[in-house]
Amino acid sequence: MTSGQQGILPIAVPAKRDERFRPREHIRKRAEFAAIYDRGRRVLGRLMTVFLLENGLEWPRLGIAATKKFGCAAQRNRAKRLVREAFRRHKPSRGLDIVVVPRREMNEAGFARVEAEYAAVVERRAGRLRGR
């Protein structure tokens, strides 16, 4: 230690949650979507339908199914951005596959409303999956 650093203690920085959306957290294959639709638990909401299924991994994964029925490309892309951001902020701490099917009502909803519904569904229902 130099003389200018005497008496200074290092500051402990709390560990920050990983809020990135990594490639391993994407659900991309049609077979994976089909398995989640078939075996997962479906939760209906005003803005989205969410399918939840334990995946046996140590990290959660997200899939978004915004079809042309939802709206034009700009609307579908906005919905996907909103859902990805909600997932990033409210990642489950355990391995869970989540597929979100946005509903047309999401076109008029702001991020706060989308985030609130997503968080409520995932946090409340994810705990109940253990009992199944």
C-alpha positions in Angstrom: 0.0 0.0 0.0 1.2 3.5 -0.7 1.0 6.1 1.9 -2.0 7.8 0.3 -4.1 4.6 0.6 -3.6 3.9 4.3 -6.8 3.5 6.2 -9.0 3.0 3.1 -11.0 -0.2 3.0 -12.1 -1.7 -0.2 -15.8 -1.3 -0.9 -17.9 -4.4 -1.4 -20.0 -4.1 -4.5 -23.1 -6.2 -4.4 -23.4 -8.8 -7.1 -25.6 -7.6 -9.9 -28.2 -9.8 -11.5 -27.5 -10.8 -15.1 -30.1 -8.9 -17.1 -28.7 -9.8 -20.5 -30.7 -11.9 -23.0 -28.2 -14.4 -24.0 -28.4 -16.7 -27.1 -28.8 -19.8 -24.8 -31.9 -18.2 -23.4 -33.7 -18.2 -26.8 -36.2 -20.8 -27.8 -36.0 -21.0 -31.6 -36.8 -24.6 -32.8 -40.3 -25.5 -33.8 -40.1 -28.8 -31.9 -39.3 -26.9 -28.7 -42.3 -24.6 -29.1 -44.5 -27.6 -29.8 -43.3 -29.4 -26.7 -44.0 -26.4 -24.5 -47.5 -25.9 -26.1 -48.3 -29.6 -25.5 -46.8 -30.2 -22.0 -46.7 -26.7 -20.5 -49.1 -24.8 -18.4 -51.1 -22.1 -20.2 -52.0 -18.9 -18.5 -54.4 -16.5 -20.2 -54.0 -12.7 -19.7 -55.4 -9.6 -21.2 -52.3 -8.8 -23.2 -50.7 -12.2 -23.7 -51.0 -15.9 -23.4 -48.1 -17.5 -21.6 -47.0 -21.1 -21.6 -44.7 -22.3 -18.8 -42.7 -25.5 -18.6 -39.8 -26.7 -16.5 -36.8 -27.2 -18.8 -34.3 -29.1 -16.6 -31.6 -26.5 -17.2 -30.1 -24.0 -14.8 -31.4 -21.0 -16.8 -34.7 -19.8 -18.1 -35.5 -19.6 -21.9 -37.9 -17.4 -23.8 -39.8 -17.8 -27.0 -42.2 -15.3 -28.6 -44.8 -16.3 -31.1 -46.1 -13.1 -32.7 -47.8 -14.2 -36.0 -49.1 -12.1 -38.8 -52.6 -12.4 -37.2 -51.2 -10.1 -34.5 -50.5 -7.2 -36.8 -48.0 -5.7 -39.3 -44.3 -6.3 -38.9 -43.7 -3.1 -37.0 -46.4 -4.1 -34.4 -45.0 -7.6 -34.1 -41.5 -6.3 -33.6 -42.6 -3.8 -31.0 -44.5 -6.6 -29.1 -41.4 -8.8 -29.2 -39.2 -6.0 -27.9 -41.6 -5.3 -25.0 -41.7 -9.0 -24.0 -37.9 -9.4 -24.2 -37.4 -6.4 -22.0 -39.9 -7.7 -19.5 -38.2 -11.1 -19.5 -34.8 -9.5 -19.0 -36.1 -7.6 -15.9 -38.0 -10.5 -14.4 -35.9 -13.6 -15.2 -36.9 -16.6 -13.1 -34.0 -17.9 -11.1 -34.5 -21.5 -12.2 -34.8 -23.4 -15.4 -38.1 -22.6 -17.0 -39.2 -22.4 -20.6 -41.6 -19.5 -21.3 -43.4 -19.0 -24.5 -45.4 -15.7 -24.9 -48.1 -15.3 -27.5 -49.0 -11.6 -27.6 -52.6 -10.5 -28.1 -53.8 -7.6 -30.2 -54.5 -5.6 -27.1 -50.7 -5.3 -26.6 -50.6 -2.9 -29.5 -52.2 -0.1 -27.4 -50.5 -1.0 -24.1 -47.4 0.7 -22.8 -44.4 -1.1 -21.4 -45.4 -0.7 -17.8 -48.6 -2.6 -18.4 -46.9 -5.3 -20.4 -44.2 -5.7 -17.7 -46.7 -5.8 -14.9 -48.8 -8.5 -16.5 -45.7 -10.6 -17.5 -44.2 -10.3 -14.0 -47.5 -11.3 -12.3 -48.0 -14.3 -14.5 -44.4 -15.6 -14.4 -43.7 -15.0 -10.7 -47.0 -16.3 -9.5 -47.4 -19.3 -11.8 -43.7 -20.4 -11.8 -44.0 -21.1 -8.1 -47.0 -23.3 -8.7 -45.2 -25.4 -11.3 -43.1 -27.1 -8.6 -46.2 -28.7 -7.2 -47.2 -30.4 -10.4 
